[in-house]
Amino acid sequence: MKVRFIANPTAGGVNRVGELTESIRRVLGAEAGFFEVKVTTEKGGAGTFAREAVLEGYDVVVACGGDGTINEVATALVGTSVALAIVPLGSGNGLALSLGIPLEIDGAVAKLKEPHRRLKMDVGKVCGRHFFSTAGFGFDALLAKKYNEGSLSARVRGILPYIPIAIKEFYRYSPEEVEIVIGNRHIEVTPFILTVANVPRFGGNAIIAPDAKPDDGLLDLVIVPEVGLKKSYQLTNKLMKGQIDSFKGYQCIRAEEIEIRRETSAMVHADGEPFDWQGSIHIRVLRSALNVLI
């Protein structure tokens, strides 16, 4: 088996490449096959290494990092026979947690030597970009933007930087009315959270779509209505306990294709990577488009 590990040295705020390399030697040293480690030095580097691996005939590419690194690597593998494996080194690790992949390096690396299941995973596509966990168009998209811009998040990873950002931006955020089109169905809402999920988790313990499945051929559209300060605490509590579907006004609609229409430009995130978009937003599922070792 020919395997390429692609490691992001800044994932999770700590360089764990040495620990990863030692784990590969220790756990896979006696295994038949070719294993190499590529370390990214710039944004987009993980995707470049993954595309090269496809062209060079690798069997498995292992994304070693957070959800951003995984997105880069997995995007290069969509529609190919090359399988994705994951060593979660990020702060949220939403996809790894949703797929039941161990968070410990040794445990994740050992998946390559154990009898493993190859999941034919669905992939989401929004505005021409792939996403594997979630895409967001409401308050979560704004948080993703501010998190990526923040000086604190550059020094401290995890949920901690989100807390002051969320408190500050909550008072500034003004939800906008949107029209959601699913087939012949038209829904007009003014959502606080508007998220399309392929798996249950944002990251960590934050579960946005408890019943989402990565291989059912459907995406879960989650709508949470506008909330006041008191309700926002209740919402956060339910989100972190996996009970958000019991929050008053919560809606989840499953669909293969979704269109979001709005009057103004939108902030969007795909797996936590934010970008601006002008015009209607089109989201669709690519069925069984990615092979994942779990």
KOLBAZA-96732 format. One record per residue: x negated, y, z negated of N, C-alpha, C in turn; residue number from 1. Coordinates in nm, 2 decimals. Each point is the difference from the previous one (the first is absolute). Example, Ala and Ser with C-alpha at 12.3 -4.5 7.8 and 13.67 -1.06 7.14 Angstrom:
2
      nu      nv      nw     cau     cav     caw      cu      cv      cw  tormar
   -1.32   -0.57   -0.78    0.09    0.12    0.00   -0.09    0.12    0.00       1
    0.04    0.11    0.07   -0.09    0.11    0.00    0.08    0.11   -0.08       2
***
This chain:
294
      nu      nv      nw     cau     cav     caw      cu      cv      cw  tormar
   -0.08   -0.12    0.00    0.08    0.12    0.00   -0.09    0.12    0.00       1
    0.03    0.10    0.09   -0.07    0.12    0.01    0.07    0.11   -0.06       2
   -0.05    0.06   -0.11    0.07    0.10   -0.08   -0.08    0.13   -0.01       3
    0.07    0.11    0.02   -0.07    0.13   -0.03    0.08    0.07   -0.11       4
   -0.08    0.04   -0.11    0.05    0.08   -0.10   -0.03    0.15    0.03       5
    0.10    0.08   -0.02   -0.01    0.14    0.03    0.03    0.07   -0.13       6
   -0.10    0.07   -0.06    0.01    0.05   -0.14   -0.01    0.16    0.01       7
    0.10    0.06   -0.08    0.00    0.14   -0.02   -0.07    0.03   -0.13       8
   -0.12    0.06    0.00   -0.07    0.02   -0.13    0.06    0.10   -0.09       9
    0.09    0.08    0.05    0.07    0.10   -0.09    0.13   -0.04   -0.05      10
    0.05   -0.12    0.04    0.13   -0.04   -0.04    0.01   -0.01   -0.15      11
    0.11    0.05   -0.06    0.02   -0.01   -0.14   -0.09    0.09   -0.08      12
   -0.08    0.08    0.07   -0.09    0.10   -0.07   -0.13   -0.06   -0.06      13
   -0.02   -0.13    0.03   -0.12   -0.07   -0.05   -0.06   -0.09    0.11      14
   -0.13    0.01    0.02   -0.07   -0.08    0.11   -0.02   -0.14   -0.06      15
    0.08   -0.09    0.06   -0.01   -0.14   -0.04   -0.05   -0.09    0.11      16
   -0.07    0.05    0.09   -0.05   -0.08    0.11   -0.10   -0.10   -0.05      17
   -0.09    0.04   -0.09   -0.09   -0.10   -0.06    0.07   -0.12   -0.07      18
    0.10    0.03   -0.07    0.08   -0.10   -0.07    0.07   -0.09    0.11      19
    0.05    0.06    0.10    0.06   -0.07    0.11   -0.09   -0.10    0.07      20
   -0.12    0.05    0.03   -0.10   -0.08    0.07   -0.05   -0.12   -0.09      21
   -0.01    0.03   -0.13   -0.04   -0.11   -0.09    0.11   -0.10   -0.01      22
    0.12    0.04    0.00    0.12   -0.09   -0.01    0.00   -0.09    0.13      23
   -0.02    0.06    0.12    0.00   -0.08    0.12   -0.11   -0.11   -0.01      24
   -0.12    0.04   -0.04   -0.11   -0.10   -0.01    0.04   -0.11   -0.10      25
    0.06    0.04   -0.11    0.03   -0.10   -0.11    0.11   -0.09    0.04      26
    0.11    0.06    0.05    0.12   -0.07    0.02    0.00   -0.08    0.14      27
   -0.06    0.06    0.10    0.00   -0.06    0.13   -0.13   -0.05    0.05      28
   -0.11    0.01   -0.08   -0.13   -0.04    0.04   -0.02   -0.13    0.06      29
    0.08   -0.10   -0.05   -0.02   -0.14    0.04    0.10   -0.03    0.12      30
    0.08    0.09    0.03    0.10   -0.02    0.11   -0.06    0.01    0.14      31
    0.06   -0.09    0.08   -0.05    0.01    0.14    0.06    0.12    0.07      32
   -0.08    0.07    0.07    0.06    0.12    0.07   -0.10    0.11    0.00      33
    0.03    0.11    0.06   -0.08    0.12    0.01    0.07    0.11   -0.06      34
   -0.06    0.07   -0.10    0.06    0.11   -0.08   -0.09    0.12    0.01      35
    0.05    0.11    0.03   -0.07    0.13    0.00    0.08    0.11   -0.06      36
   -0.08    0.10   -0.06    0.07    0.11   -0.06   -0.04    0.13    0.07      37
    0.10    0.07    0.04   -0.02    0.13    0.06    0.05    0.11   -0.10      38
   -0.07    0.10   -0.02    0.03    0.11   -0.10    0.03    0.13    0.08      39
    0.12    0.05   -0.02    0.04    0.12    0.07   -0.07    0.13   -0.06      40
   -0.03    0.09    0.09   -0.07    0.12   -0.04    0.08    0.13    0.04      41
    0.11   -0.02    0.07    0.08    0.11    0.04    0.15   -0.05    0.02      42
    0.09    0.10    0.00    0.14   -0.03    0.02    0.02   -0.06    0.15      43
    0.07   -0.10    0.01    0.02   -0.07    0.13   -0.10   -0.11    0.02      44
   -0.11   -0.01   -0.08   -0.10   -0.10    0.02    0.05   -0.14   -0.02      45
    0.10   -0.02   -0.09    0.05   -0.13   -0.02    0.08   -0.05    0.12      46
    0.07    0.09    0.07    0.07   -0.04    0.12   -0.10   -0.04    0.11      47
   -0.11    0.08    0.01   -0.10   -0.03    0.10   -0.06   -0.14   -0.02      48
   -0.04   -0.03   -0.12   -0.05   -0.13   -0.03    0.10   -0.11    0.03      49
    0.12    0.02   -0.03    0.11   -0.10    0.02    0.02   -0.03    0.15      50
    0.00    0.11    0.08    0.02   -0.01    0.14   -0.12   -0.08    0.06      51
   -0.12    0.03   -0.04   -0.12   -0.07    0.04    0.01   -0.15   -0.03      52
    0.05   -0.03   -0.12    0.02   -0.14   -0.04    0.09   -0.08    0.09      53
    0.11    0.07    0.04    0.09   -0.07    0.10   -0.07   -0.03    0.13      54
   -0.07    0.10    0.05   -0.07   -0.02    0.13   -0.11   -0.11   -0.01      55
   -0.06   -0.01   -0.12   -0.11   -0.09   -0.02    0.04   -0.14   -0.05      56
    0.13   -0.03    0.00    0.05   -0.13   -0.03    0.00   -0.05   -0.14      57
    0.01    0.10   -0.10    0.02   -0.04   -0.14    0.13   -0.07   -0.02      58
    0.00   -0.09   -0.10    0.13   -0.07   -0.04    0.08    0.08   -0.10      59
   -0.07    0.07   -0.09    0.06    0.07   -0.11   -0.07    0.13   -0.03      60
    0.07    0.10   -0.02   -0.06    0.13   -0.04    0.06    0.03   -0.14      61
   -0.09    0.03   -0.10    0.04    0.02   -0.14   -0.01    0.15   -0.03      62
    0.11    0.06   -0.02    0.00    0.15   -0.04   -0.02    0.01   -0.15      63
   -0.11    0.06   -0.04   -0.04    0.01   -0.14    0.01    0.15   -0.04      64
    0.11    0.04   -0.06    0.02    0.14   -0.03    0.15    0.01   -0.05      65
    0.05    0.13    0.02    0.13    0.03   -0.04    0.09   -0.01    0.12      66
    0.13    0.05   -0.01    0.10   -0.01    0.10   -0.04    0.07    0.13      67
   -0.08    0.11   -0.01   -0.05    0.07    0.11   -0.09   -0.08    0.09      68
   -0.10   -0.06   -0.07   -0.09   -0.09    0.07    0.07   -0.12    0.06      69
    0.09   -0.06   -0.07    0.08   -0.11    0.05    0.08    0.05    0.13      70
    0.05    0.12    0.00    0.08    0.05    0.11   -0.09    0.01    0.12      71
   -0.12    0.05   -0.01   -0.10    0.01    0.11   -0.03   -0.13    0.06      72
   -0.03   -0.10   -0.09   -0.05   -0.13    0.05    0.12   -0.07    0.06      73
    0.12    0.00   -0.07    0.11   -0.08    0.05    0.05    0.06    0.13      74
    0.00    0.13    0.02    0.04    0.06    0.13   -0.08   -0.06    0.12      75
   -0.13   -0.02   -0.02   -0.08   -0.06    0.10    0.04   -0.15    0.03      76
    0.06   -0.06   -0.09    0.03   -0.15    0.01    0.14   -0.03    0.05      77
    0.09    0.11    0.00    0.13   -0.02    0.04    0.01   -0.06    0.14      78
    0.08   -0.11    0.02    0.01   -0.06    0.13   -0.11   -0.09    0.05      79
   -0.10   -0.02   -0.09   -0.11   -0.09    0.03    0.02   -0.13   -0.08      80
   -0.09   -0.10    0.03    0.00   -0.12   -0.08   -0.09    0.01   -0.12      81
   -0.08    0.10   -0.01   -0.09    0.02   -0.11    0.08    0.03   -0.13      82
   -0.03   -0.07   -0.11    0.07    0.01   -0.12   -0.06    0.10   -0.09      83
    0.09    0.07   -0.08   -0.04    0.09   -0.10    0.00   -0.07   -0.13      84
   -0.11    0.03   -0.08   -0.01   -0.04   -0.14   -0.02    0.13   -0.08      85
    0.02    0.00   -0.13   -0.01    0.12   -0.08   -0.07   -0.03   -0.13      86
   -0.10    0.09   -0.02   -0.06    0.01   -0.14    0.04    0.14   -0.05      87
    0.09    0.01   -0.09    0.05    0.13   -0.04   -0.10    0.07   -0.10      88
   -0.05    0.11    0.05   -0.09    0.09   -0.08    0.05    0.14   -0.02      89
    0.13    0.02    0.04    0.05    0.13   -0.02    0.06    0.03   -0.13      90
    0.07    0.11   -0.01    0.06    0.04   -0.13    0.15   -0.04   -0.01      91
    0.07   -0.01    0.12    0.14   -0.04    0.00    0.02   -0.15    0.04      92
   -0.07   -0.04    0.10    0.00   -0.14    0.05    0.14   -0.05    0.02      93
    0.09    0.08    0.06    0.14   -0.03    0.02    0.02   -0.12    0.08      94
   -0.07   -0.01    0.11    0.02   -0.12    0.09   -0.05   -0.13   -0.06      95
   -0.12    0.01   -0.06   -0.05   -0.12   -0.06    0.09   -0.05   -0.11      96
    0.05    0.09   -0.09    0.09   -0.04   -0.10    0.13   -0.06    0.05      97
    0.05    0.06    0.11    0.13   -0.05    0.06   -0.02   -0.14    0.06      98
   -0.12   -0.03    0.05   -0.03   -0.13    0.06   -0.05   -0.10   -0.10      99
   -0.02    0.03   -0.12   -0.05   -0.09   -0.10   -0.14   -0.03    0.01     100
   -0.08    0.09    0.05   -0.15   -0.02    0.01   -0.06    0.04   -0.13     101
   -0.09   -0.08   -0.05   -0.07    0.04   -0.13   -0.07    0.13    0.01     102
    0.01    0.08   -0.11   -0.07    0.12   -0.01   -0.15   -0.01   -0.03     103
   -0.04   -0.12   -0.06   -0.14   -0.02   -0.03   -0.07   -0.04    0.13     104
   -0.13    0.05    0.01   -0.07   -0.02    0.12   -0.02   -0.15    0.03     105
   -0.05   -0.07   -0.10   -0.02   -0.14    0.01    0.12   -0.08    0.05     106
    0.11    0.03   -0.06    0.13   -0.06    0.03    0.04    0.03    0.14     107
   -0.01    0.12    0.05    0.03    0.04    0.13   -0.09   -0.07    0.11     108
   -0.13    0.00   -0.03   -0.10   -0.06    0.09    0.03   -0.15    0.01     109
    0.03   -0.06   -0.11    0.03   -0.15   -0.01    0.11   -0.04    0.09     110
    0.09    0.10    0.04    0.11   -0.04    0.09   -0.05   -0.05    0.14     111
   -0.13    0.04    0.03   -0.05   -0.04    0.13   -0.05   -0.15    0.00     112
   -0.01   -0.06   -0.12   -0.05   -0.14   -0.01    0.11   -0.09   -0.04     113
    0.11    0.06   -0.06    0.11   -0.09   -0.05    0.09   -0.03    0.12     114
    0.08   -0.10   -0.01    0.11   -0.02    0.10    0.09    0.12    0.00     115
    0.01    0.07    0.10    0.08    0.12    0.00    0.11    0.00    0.10     116
    0.10    0.09   -0.03    0.11    0.01    0.09   -0.02    0.12    0.09     117
    0.03   -0.01    0.12   -0.01    0.11    0.10    0.14    0.06    0.02     118
    0.01    0.12   -0.06    0.13    0.07    0.02    0.01    0.07    0.13     119
    0.11   -0.02    0.07    0.02    0.08    0.12    0.08    0.12   -0.04     120
   -0.07    0.11   -0.03    0.05    0.12   -0.06    0.06    0.10    0.10     121
    0.11    0.05   -0.04    0.06    0.11    0.08   -0.09    0.13   -0.02     122
    0.01    0.09    0.10   -0.08    0.12   -0.01    0.10    0.12    0.03     123
   -0.01    0.11   -0.07    0.08    0.11    0.03   -0.07    0.10    0.09     124
    0.07    0.07    0.08   -0.06    0.10    0.09    0.08    0.13   -0.01     125
   -0.07    0.11   -0.03    0.07    0.13   -0.02   -0.09    0.10    0.07     126
    0.07    0.08    0.09   -0.07    0.11    0.08   -0.13   -0.06    0.06     127
    0.01   -0.12    0.05   -0.12   -0.05    0.07   -0.10   -0.06   -0.09     128
    0.02    0.00   -0.13   -0.10   -0.05   -0.10    0.05   -0.13   -0.06     129
   -0.09   -0.09   -0.04    0.05   -0.12   -0.07    0.00    0.02   -0.15     130
    0.09   -0.06   -0.06    0.00   -0.01   -0.15    0.03   -0.14   -0.04     131
   -0.05   -0.04   -0.12    0.01   -0.14   -0.04    0.07   -0.01   -0.13     132
    0.00    0.11   -0.08    0.07    0.00   -0.13    0.12    0.10    0.01     133
   -0.02    0.13    0.00    0.11    0.09    0.01   -0.04    0.12    0.09     134
    0.11    0.07    0.04   -0.01    0.13    0.07    0.10    0.09   -0.07     135
   -0.04    0.12   -0.03    0.09    0.09   -0.07    0.02    0.13    0.06     136
    0.12    0.06   -0.03    0.04    0.13    0.07    0.06    0.10   -0.10     137
   -0.01   -0.03   -0.13    0.06    0.08   -0.10   -0.11    0.05   -0.10     138
    0.03    0.00   -0.13   -0.09    0.05   -0.10   -0.13   -0.08    0.00     139
    0.01   -0.13    0.03   -0.12   -0.09    0.00   -0.10    0.05    0.11     140
    0.06    0.04    0.11   -0.09    0.05    0.11   -0.08    0.13   -0.05     141
    0.08    0.09   -0.07   -0.07    0.12   -0.05   -0.11   -0.04   -0.10     142
    0.03   -0.10   -0.09   -0.10   -0.04   -0.10   -0.12   -0.06    0.07     143
    0.02   -0.07    0.11   -0.11   -0.06    0.07   -0.09    0.11    0.05     144
    0.06    0.10    0.06   -0.08    0.11    0.05   -0.08    0.08   -0.11     145
    0.07    0.03   -0.10   -0.07    0.07   -0.11   -0.10   -0.08   -0.07     146
    0.02   -0.13   -0.01   -0.10   -0.09   -0.06   -0.12    0.00    0.08     147
    0.01   -0.01    0.13   -0.11   -0.01    0.09   -0.08    0.13    0.01     148
    0.07    0.11   -0.03   -0.06    0.14    0.00   -0.07    0.03   -0.13     149
    0.04   -0.07   -0.11   -0.03    0.04   -0.13   -0.15   -0.02   -0.04     150
   -0.06    0.08   -0.08   -0.13   -0.01   -0.05   -0.01   -0.11   -0.10     151
    0.11   -0.01   -0.08    0.00   -0.10   -0.11    0.00   -0.14    0.06     152
    0.08   -0.02    0.10    0.01   -0.14    0.06   -0.13   -0.04    0.07     153
   -0.09    0.10    0.03   -0.13   -0.04    0.06   -0.09   -0.05   -0.11     154
    0.03    0.03   -0.12   -0.09   -0.04   -0.11    0.06   -0.12   -0.08     155
    0.14    0.00   -0.01    0.07   -0.10   -0.08    0.10   -0.06    0.08     156
   -0.01   -0.14    0.02    0.10   -0.07    0.08    0.11   -0.05   -0.09     157
    0.10   -0.07    0.06    0.11   -0.06   -0.08    0.11    0.10   -0.02     158
    0.09   -0.03   -0.10    0.12    0.07   -0.01   -0.02    0.14   -0.07     159
   -0.11    0.01   -0.08   -0.02    0.12   -0.08    0.01    0.13    0.08     160
   -0.06    0.01    0.12    0.01    0.13    0.07    0.14    0.03    0.05     161
    0.08   -0.10    0.01    0.14    0.02    0.05    0.08    0.07   -0.10     162
   -0.03   -0.02   -0.13    0.09    0.06   -0.10    0.01    0.15    0.00     163
   -0.12    0.07    0.00    0.01    0.15    0.01    0.05    0.05    0.13     164
   -0.03   -0.08    0.11    0.05    0.04    0.13    0.15   -0.01    0.01     165
    0.05   -0.11   -0.05    0.15   -0.02    0.00    0.07    0.10   -0.08     166
   -0.05    0.03   -0.12    0.07    0.10   -0.08    0.00    0.14    0.07     167
   -0.12    0.04    0.05   -0.01    0.13    0.06    0.09    0.01    0.13     168
    0.00   -0.11    0.08    0.07    0.01    0.13    0.15   -0.02   -0.02     169
    0.04   -0.07   -0.11    0.14   -0.02   -0.02    0.08    0.13    0.00     170
   -0.06    0.10   -0.07    0.07    0.13   -0.01    0.00    0.08    0.13     171
   -0.09   -0.04    0.09   -0.01    0.07    0.13    0.08   -0.07    0.11     172
    0.02   -0.12   -0.02    0.06   -0.08    0.11    0.14    0.03    0.02     173
    0.04    0.02    0.13    0.13    0.02    0.04    0.04   -0.10    0.10     174
    0.08   -0.10   -0.03    0.04   -0.11    0.09    0.08    0.06    0.12     175
   -0.02   -0.05    0.12    0.07    0.05    0.12    0.10   -0.11    0.05     176
    0.10    0.05    0.05    0.10   -0.09    0.06   -0.05   -0.07    0.12     177
    0.02   -0.12    0.02   -0.04   -0.08    0.12    0.12   -0.08    0.05     178
   -0.01   -0.04    0.12    0.09   -0.09    0.06   -0.07   -0.13    0.03     179
    0.05   -0.11   -0.05   -0.06   -0.13    0.02    0.09   -0.08    0.10     180
   -0.07   -0.05    0.10    0.08   -0.07    0.10   -0.05   -0.15    0.01     181
    0.09   -0.09   -0.03   -0.03   -0.14    0.01    0.10   -0.07    0.09     182
   -0.03   -0.03    0.12    0.10   -0.05    0.10    0.11    0.11    0.02     183
    0.12   -0.04   -0.02    0.11    0.09    0.01    0.04    0.08   -0.13     184
   -0.08   -0.03   -0.10    0.03    0.06   -0.13   -0.08    0.13   -0.02     185
    0.07    0.10   -0.04   -0.06    0.13   -0.03    0.02    0.04   -0.15     186
   -0.11    0.03   -0.07    0.01    0.04   -0.14   -0.07    0.13   -0.02     187
    0.08    0.09   -0.06   -0.06    0.13   -0.04   -0.03    0.01   -0.15     188
   -0.12    0.02   -0.03   -0.04    0.00   -0.14   -0.10    0.11   -0.03     189
   -0.01    0.04   -0.13   -0.11    0.09   -0.04   -0.08   -0.08   -0.11     190
   -0.10   -0.08    0.05   -0.06   -0.09   -0.10   -0.12    0.06   -0.07     191
   -0.02   -0.05   -0.12   -0.12    0.03   -0.08   -0.11   -0.09    0.05     192
    0.03   -0.13    0.00   -0.09   -0.10    0.06    0.06   -0.06    0.12     193
   -0.07   -0.01    0.11    0.04   -0.06    0.12   -0.12   -0.09    0.05     194
    0.01   -0.13   -0.02   -0.11   -0.08    0.03    0.04   -0.13    0.08     195
   -0.08   -0.04    0.09    0.02   -0.12    0.07   -0.11   -0.10   -0.05     196
    0.05   -0.12   -0.05   -0.09   -0.09   -0.07    0.00   -0.13    0.08     197
   -0.12   -0.06    0.01   -0.02   -0.13    0.06   -0.03   -0.10   -0.11     198
   -0.04    0.05   -0.12   -0.03   -0.08   -0.12    0.06    0.07   -0.12     199
    0.01   -0.06   -0.11    0.07    0.07   -0.11   -0.07    0.12   -0.06     200
   -0.14    0.00    0.00   -0.07    0.10   -0.08   -0.06    0.12    0.07     201
    0.01    0.12   -0.06   -0.09    0.11    0.03   -0.14   -0.04   -0.03     202
   -0.02   -0.04   -0.12   -0.14   -0.03   -0.05    0.02   -0.02   -0.15     203
   -0.09   -0.08   -0.06    0.00   -0.02   -0.15    0.14   -0.06   -0.04     204
    0.06    0.06   -0.10    0.13   -0.05   -0.05    0.11    0.07    0.07     205
   -0.02    0.09    0.09    0.11    0.08    0.06    0.07   -0.08    0.11     206
    0.12   -0.05   -0.03    0.07   -0.09    0.09    0.11    0.08    0.06     207
    0.00    0.03    0.13    0.10    0.09    0.06    0.11   -0.08    0.07     208
   -0.03   -0.12    0.05    0.09   -0.09    0.07   -0.01   -0.14   -0.05     209
    0.07   -0.03   -0.12   -0.02   -0.13   -0.06    0.02   -0.12    0.08     210
    0.09    0.01    0.10    0.03   -0.12    0.08   -0.06    0.00    0.14     211
   -0.09    0.09    0.02   -0.07    0.00    0.14   -0.08   -0.12    0.02     212
    0.00   -0.05    0.12   -0.08   -0.12    0.03   -0.08    0.03    0.13     213
   -0.13   -0.04    0.00   -0.09    0.04    0.11    0.02   -0.09    0.12     214
    0.09   -0.10    0.00    0.01   -0.09    0.11    0.15   -0.03    0.03     215
    0.09    0.10   -0.02    0.14   -0.03    0.03    0.04    0.07    0.12     216
   -0.09    0.07    0.07    0.03    0.07    0.13    0.08    0.13   -0.02     217
    0.00    0.05   -0.13    0.08    0.12   -0.03   -0.08    0.09   -0.09     218
    0.03    0.13    0.01   -0.06    0.10   -0.09    0.11    0.05   -0.09     219
   -0.04    0.03   -0.13    0.09    0.05   -0.10    0.00    0.15   -0.01     220
    0.11    0.07    0.04    0.00    0.14   -0.01    0.06    0.04   -0.13     221
   -0.08    0.07   -0.09    0.04    0.03   -0.13    0.04    0.15   -0.01     222
    0.12    0.03   -0.05    0.04    0.14   -0.02    0.03    0.02   -0.14     223
   -0.07    0.10   -0.06    0.03    0.04   -0.14    0.05    0.15    0.01     224
    0.11    0.03   -0.05    0.06    0.14    0.01   -0.08    0.10   -0.08     225
    0.02    0.13    0.03   -0.06    0.10   -0.07    0.03   -0.01   -0.15     226
   -0.11    0.02   -0.08    0.02   -0.01   -0.15   -0.05    0.12   -0.07     227
    0.05    0.02   -0.12   -0.05    0.11   -0.09   -0.11   -0.05   -0.09     228
   -0.05    0.08   -0.09   -0.11   -0.03   -0.08    0.03   -0.12   -0.09     229
    0.11    0.00   -0.07    0.04   -0.11   -0.09    0.01   -0.14    0.08     230
    0.06    0.01    0.11    0.02   -0.13    0.08   -0.13   -0.04    0.06     231
   -0.10    0.09    0.02   -0.12   -0.04    0.06   -0.08   -0.09   -0.09     232
    0.01    0.03   -0.14   -0.07   -0.09   -0.09    0.06   -0.14    0.00     233
    0.14   -0.01    0.01    0.06   -0.13    0.01   -0.04   -0.07    0.13     234
    0.00    0.08    0.11   -0.04   -0.06    0.13   -0.15   -0.06   -0.01     235
   -0.09    0.07   -0.06   -0.14   -0.04   -0.01    0.00   -0.13   -0.09     236
    0.07    0.00   -0.11    0.00   -0.12   -0.09    0.05   -0.12    0.08     237
    0.11    0.01    0.07    0.05   -0.11    0.08   -0.09   -0.04    0.11     238
   -0.07    0.09    0.06   -0.09   -0.03    0.11   -0.11   -0.08   -0.05     239
   -0.06    0.03   -0.12   -0.11   -0.07   -0.06    0.04   -0.13   -0.06     240
    0.13   -0.02   -0.03    0.04   -0.13   -0.06    0.06   -0.09    0.11     241
    0.00    0.04    0.12    0.06   -0.09    0.11    0.15    0.00    0.00     242
    0.06    0.11   -0.06    0.15    0.00   -0.01    0.06    0.12    0.08     243
   -0.08    0.05    0.09    0.05    0.12    0.07    0.14   -0.02    0.07     244
    0.02   -0.13    0.04    0.13   -0.03    0.07    0.12    0.02   -0.09     245
   -0.02    0.02   -0.13    0.11    0.03   -0.10    0.02    0.15   -0.02     246
   -0.09    0.08    0.06    0.01    0.14   -0.02    0.13    0.05    0.08     247
    0.07    0.09   -0.06    0.13    0.05    0.06   -0.03    0.07    0.13     248
    0.07   -0.04    0.11   -0.02    0.06    0.13   -0.10   -0.07    0.09     249
   -0.08   -0.09   -0.06   -0.10   -0.08    0.08    0.07   -0.07    0.11     250
   -0.05    0.01    0.12    0.04   -0.08    0.11   -0.11   -0.07    0.07     251
    0.02   -0.12    0.05   -0.10   -0.07    0.08    0.07   -0.06    0.12     252
   -0.04    0.03    0.12    0.06   -0.04    0.12   -0.11   -0.08    0.08     253
    0.03   -0.12    0.04   -0.10   -0.07    0.08    0.03    0.01    0.15     254
   -0.11    0.02    0.07    0.02    0.03    0.15   -0.13   -0.03    0.07     255
    0.01   -0.03    0.13   -0.11   -0.02    0.09   -0.05    0.14    0.05     256
    0.09    0.09    0.03   -0.04    0.13    0.05    0.08    0.11   -0.07     257
   -0.07    0.11   -0.03    0.05    0.11   -0.07   -0.04    0.13    0.06     258
    0.09    0.10    0.01   -0.04    0.13    0.05    0.04    0.10   -0.11     259
   -0.09    0.09   -0.03    0.02    0.11   -0.10    0.00    0.13    0.08     260
    0.11    0.07    0.00    0.01    0.13    0.07    0.00    0.11   -0.11     261
   -0.07    0.11    0.03   -0.01    0.11   -0.09   -0.02    0.13    0.08     262
    0.03    0.11   -0.06   -0.01    0.13    0.06   -0.14    0.06    0.01     263
   -0.08   -0.04   -0.11   -0.14    0.06   -0.01   -0.10   -0.11    0.02     264
   -0.13    0.04    0.00   -0.11   -0.09    0.00    0.00   -0.08   -0.13     265
   -0.05   -0.12    0.01    0.00   -0.09   -0.12   -0.14   -0.04   -0.04     266
   -0.01   -0.02   -0.13   -0.12   -0.06   -0.06    0.03   -0.15    0.00     267
   -0.09   -0.08    0.05    0.02   -0.15    0.00   -0.12   -0.07   -0.05     268
    0.01   -0.11   -0.07   -0.12   -0.08   -0.03    0.02   -0.14    0.05     269
   -0.10   -0.07    0.04   -0.01   -0.14    0.04   -0.10   -0.06   -0.09     270
    0.05   -0.09   -0.09   -0.09   -0.06   -0.10   -0.09    0.10   -0.08     271
    0.07    0.11   -0.03   -0.07    0.10   -0.08   -0.09    0.10    0.07     272
   -0.01   -0.01    0.14   -0.07    0.09    0.08    0.09    0.10    0.06     273
    0.00    0.13   -0.04    0.10    0.10    0.04   -0.04    0.06    0.13     274
    0.11    0.04    0.07   -0.02    0.08    0.13    0.13    0.08    0.02     275
   -0.01    0.11    0.08    0.12    0.08    0.04    0.06   -0.05    0.12     276
    0.13    0.01    0.02    0.07   -0.04    0.12    0.11    0.09    0.03     277
    0.01    0.04    0.13    0.10    0.09    0.05    0.10   -0.09    0.08     278
    0.13    0.02   -0.03    0.10   -0.07    0.08    0.05   -0.13   -0.07     279
    0.08   -0.07    0.07    0.06   -0.12   -0.05   -0.11   -0.11   -0.04     280
    0.03   -0.07   -0.10   -0.10   -0.10   -0.05    0.06   -0.14    0.03     281
   -0.07   -0.08    0.08    0.04   -0.13    0.04   -0.08   -0.11   -0.08     282
    0.07   -0.09   -0.06   -0.06   -0.11   -0.07    0.05   -0.13    0.05     283
   -0.08   -0.10    0.02    0.04   -0.13    0.04   -0.09   -0.11   -0.06     284
    0.05   -0.12    0.00   -0.07   -0.11   -0.05   -0.06   -0.08    0.12     285
   -0.13   -0.05   -0.01   -0.06   -0.09    0.09    0.00   -0.13   -0.07     286
    0.08   -0.09    0.05    0.02   -0.13   -0.07   -0.12   -0.09    0.01     287
   -0.04   -0.06   -0.11   -0.11   -0.10   -0.01   -0.12    0.05    0.08     288
   -0.04    0.12   -0.02   -0.11    0.06    0.09   -0.14   -0.01   -0.06     289
   -0.01   -0.05   -0.13   -0.13   -0.01   -0.06   -0.01   -0.13   -0.08     290
   -0.11   -0.07    0.02   -0.03   -0.12   -0.08   -0.08    0.04   -0.13     291
    0.05   -0.04   -0.11   -0.06    0.04   -0.13   -0.02   -0.13   -0.08     292
   -0.12   -0.02   -0.05   -0.03   -0.11   -0.09    0.04    0.04   -0.14     293
    0.08   -0.08   -0.06    0.05    0.02   -0.14   -0.01   -0.12   -0.09     294
***
